[in-house]
Amino acid sequence: MGGVEILVPLGFFAAIVLIVQIQARKRIHMTLIQHGKDASMLKTDKDANTTLKVGLLMIGISVGILLGNILTAGNYMDEEPAYFSMMLIFGGTSLLVYYFLVKRNALNQLKNSEEKAEDFTKE
């Protein structure tokens, strides 16, 4: 299976995911409108976190493809297992890095809010 032949299933899968996401977002907006709410309440820091997550994932997959190419060029592994294993390993690692970054950020925010609460009670 070459590089071009995998684009059709990937494109089909991406189209399905996009359609489902658009439908879900539309349903959420319609529910908000029915209850008289504004859609601006959906805008939070999640946009920045999503960008970070997708960016890290793309970097991880790119490094995986690069390492898979190195493994196949050096005849260490066959082409398909090298690419898929490296993409999954580095993509998964990038998602773990994202998880720990967000967790550390949340702990820092919690710590700062507790410090502010202590300062407020002391006064």
VOGU-3710 file (C-alpha; in Angstrom, 3 decimals, decimal comma):
1> mggveilvpl> 0,000/0,000/0,000  1,616/3,216/-1,155  1,286/6,736/0,102  -1,461/7,778/-2,312  -3,673/4,770/-1,657  -4,032/5,608/2,015  -5,281/9,131/1,315  -8,757/7,967/0,265  -9,601/6,155/3,547  -8,023/8,966/5,587
11> gffaaivliv> -9,982/11,587/3,657  -13,204/9,609/4,094  -12,612/9,280/7,843  -11,763/12,981/8,148  -14,936/13,924/6,267  -17,079/11,815/8,612  -15,443/13,338/11,695  -15,922/16,844/10,306  -19,597/16,254/9,531  -20,260/14,842/13,010
21> qiqarkrihm> -18,455/17,761/14,647  -20,378/20,342/12,619  -23,701/18,669/13,450  -22,853/18,543/17,170  -21,842/22,199/17,200  -25,038/23,146/15,364  -27,125/21,206/17,911  -25,392/22,993/20,800  -25,979/26,415/19,246  -29,644/25,645/18,564
31> tliqhgkdas> -30,124/24,532/22,184  -28,510/27,742/23,426  -30,780/29,821/21,195  -33,870/27,958/22,454  -32,935/28,747/26,055  -32,169/32,382/25,312  -28,421/32,112/25,937  -25,595/33,685/23,981  -23,086/31,478/22,139  -20,202/33,605/23,421
41> mlktdkdant> -20,330/31,626/26,673  -18,760/28,709/24,783  -15,569/30,662/24,081  -13,001/29,860/26,765  -9,370/28,863/27,077  -10,291/25,595/25,397  -9,494/27,157/22,016  -5,886/27,763/23,070  -5,651/24,316/24,637  -7,053/22,692/21,511
51> tlkvgllmig> -4,513/24,531/19,384  -1,732/23,346/21,675  -2,993/19,772/21,548  -3,317/19,693/17,766  0,055/21,366/17,333  1,809/18,880/19,580  0,040/15,986/17,872  1,088/17,183/14,413  4,689/17,619/15,559  4,638/14,119/17,074
61> isvgillgni> 3,226/12,557/13,917  5,764/14,451/11,786  8,650/13,220/13,908  7,185/9,711/13,675  7,045/9,892/9,885  10,603/11,191/9,780  11,865/8,421/12,062  9,876/5,836/10,101  11,589/7,048/6,934  14,991/6,749/8,619
71> ltagnymdee> 14,174/3,202/9,756  13,070/2,138/6,280  16,029/3,838/4,543  18,448/1,999/6,827  16,636/-1,315/6,207  15,976/-1,727/9,936  12,234/-2,296/9,474  9,690/-2,816/6,732  7,958/0,298/5,458  4,427/-0,087/6,868
81> payfsmmlif> 5,288/-1,131/10,445  7,990/1,512/10,665  5,719/4,382/9,651  2,662/3,333/11,632  4,529/2,407/14,811  6,594/5,580/14,844  3,561/7,774/14,101  1,579/6,152/16,912  4,453/6,231/19,397  5,319/9,882/18,834
91> ggtsllvyyf> 1,694/10,978/18,402  0,798/9,297/21,701  3,839/10,793/23,387  2,833/14,265/22,227  -0,656/13,779/23,694  0,917/12,706/27,001  3,091/15,838/26,950  -0,051/17,903/26,348  -1,811/16,193/29,273  1,047/16,918/31,663
101> lvkrnalnql> 1,339/20,544/30,480  -2,371/21,166/31,042  -2,280/19,370/34,398  0,708/21,440/35,545  -1,019/24,633/34,406  -4,201/23,705/36,294  -2,217/22,947/39,457  -0,401/26,287/39,187  -3,710/28,131/38,785  -5,157/26,289/41,785
111> knseekaedf> -2,081/27,106/43,849  -2,262/30,796/42,856  -5,970/30,999/43,681  -5,351/29,401/47,099  -2,563/31,908/47,783  -4,843/34,793/46,847  -7,562/33,395/49,109  -5,086/33,151/51,996  -3,941/36,730/51,433  -7,537/37,895/51,400
121> tke> -8,387/36,091/54,684  -5,276/37,471/56,436  -6,290/41,053/55,765
//
